[in-house]
Amino acid sequence: MGLTSKKVLFAAALVALALFAATVWLWPRLARRGPLPVLGRIGVLLATQLALIATLGLVANYSFGFYASWADLFGRDTTPGVVVDHAAGGSPADSALRVLSTIHTNVQGGAVPRLGGQIQKIAVTGGVSGITTTAYVYLPPEYFREPQRRFPAVVVLTGYPGTAEALYKKLRYPAIAAGQVRRGTAQPMVLVMMRPTVAPPRDTECTDVPGGPQTETFFAADLRKSLAARYRLGAGPASWGIIGDSTGGYCALKLALRDPGAYSTAVGLSADYGAPKDATTGDLYGGSPARRASNDLMWRLGHLPHPPVSLLVTSSRHGEHNYRATVRFVTLGGGPTRISSIILPSGGHNFTTWSREIPPAVDWLSAHLSP
């Protein structure tokens, strides 16, 4: 039986209930003194607690879709996704960037930047948005070997709330990108790893909030200007891509569609196509239906001219809540907006699934970006 099967959920609940009843029934017999009764009490309490925890875990997984199968839960399903292309159906004074520290990577077995690349922890202050936040910039070894060369840049976003460190520690973006370069399937790219939560604890969904954080302006203008002032990056949107998972995926797709002069290419891993309204977001649009509609990606593709951008979206037929929405989103592409997809047979909303999608997504980004 599958991990998300109702039969598994009901069976776990029955086992937990049976163990609870057995504990009540046996407790008078186990109340005696001696090592065996003590071990018996420990055993029935431990079994009941484990069964209850397992049942609660299955209920949470059934409701939120963290894992789609037993293989997904135990990390045994590592088959990478396949990309499918679908047919049509300012000045440095304005912003500041400071290097806070340097982390040498060992993605190529060495700590010297010319061999293994380098990750720099930086502070970015937006001159227009007024937002200050932290980012981790991965510079590939080619950046140090070829001092005259300019490189494409990819902004990498977590979900909400997320931690930027997870992008290189758990999802291993720099190591994957370096491996793809060694295999000849991708070009060297500068990765800018960040949280989309630049005004914590609020989840702004990369929106310019009326009277609040100007997050879209930060990512579309301030961030690019700050990075271009320090690093050797391509100047035009054709050299800039953006990728993210979950909330970060929605941000990536939205920034490309709303700000094609900033990003020509975007990847949404398990992305939503509109922002929620809940306790973490509040009212992002000042009560304006027009603002909300313009930030709804389905509405934009259905009602507004299509910008010249390339988008990649991912989902799973079994385990992802956004599968039907992703299929619909793909059908809305056309003209200058080109949409590709990765659809896995199964996979939940988790790092294991995204780890299967990141390698082909990095190759796809590389193929669509120019230095």
C-alpha positions, 0 to 999 in steps of 0.5 A: 500500500502506498504512503498516501493511501487512506488504507495505510492511514486507517491501519496506523490509526487502528494500531495506535487505538489497539495499543492504547486499549491494550495498555489500559487493559494490561496496566494492572498486571504491569503495575507490579514490582520487578524488572519484567513489569517495569520493562513491560510498562516501558514497552507498551508506553513506547509502542503506543507513543510510536504508533501515535507519532506515526499516525500523526505523521501520516495525517500531516503527510496526507494533508500537505503532501511532503512525501509521495511514496515510501521510496520518496520518504526514504530517499531511494527514488533518485531518478532525475527529471526530463525536460520537455519543451512545449509548443505554443498552446545605475551607479554603485552609489545607488546600492551597496554590496559588502563581502561579509565572509568567504567560504571555499568550496570543495566541489572539485576537490580543492579549496583554491578558488581556481580549482574549486570555486568560491562562495562569498557571503555578502550583504546587499543594500538596495538603493531604491527599495531600501531593503538590506539582506544577505546572499551567498554568491558562488563563483565558479573556478573559471571566474578566477582562471579567466579574468577577462570573461563575463559570466551569466548569473542565476539568482537561486531562491528558497521557499518560505521561510527557508534558509539560504545555507540550505541551497548549497548545503542540502540542495547542493547547487554549486556542486551540481553546477560544477559537475554539469560543467565538468560533464560539458552539459552546462556553462560556468555560471555565477549563482546568487543564493538567497531567501525570498524573505527579505523583510522577515518575518513577512512573506511578501511573495516578491511583491511591492507591497503598498506602504510596505516592503518593495521586494519586487523592486529589490530583486528586479533592480537593486540586486542586479545593479549591486551584483553587476557593480562588483562581479563580472556579469553579463549586462542584459536580461539574456544573461540573467536567470532565476530559479526557486522552489515553492514560494521561491519558484512562484517568485522566479516565474513572476519576476520573469513575466513581470520584469522581462527586462531583468530576467529572461529565464526562470525556473519554478520548482513546485511553484504556485501560480498566485500568492496566498492571503494568510497570516504570513502574507497579510494583504499584499495588494492594498485591497486592489483586485487589479494588483492581485490579478496582475500578480496572478500568473495564470491571469497574466498569460491569459489576458496580457501580451506575452513577454519574450521569456523562457520558463521551466515549471516542474511537478509530479503526477502523484504527490504534488498539489500543483500538478493540475495547475502546472498542466494548465499553466503550460497550455497558456504559453505561446508566442514569445513566452516559451514554456518547458516542463519536468513532470515526475511520476511521483514526488512530494513537496520536499528536498528529495524531489527538488534534488531530482529536478535541479540537475536538468534545470541547471542544464536548461538554464545554461542553454537559455543564458548567454554571457 
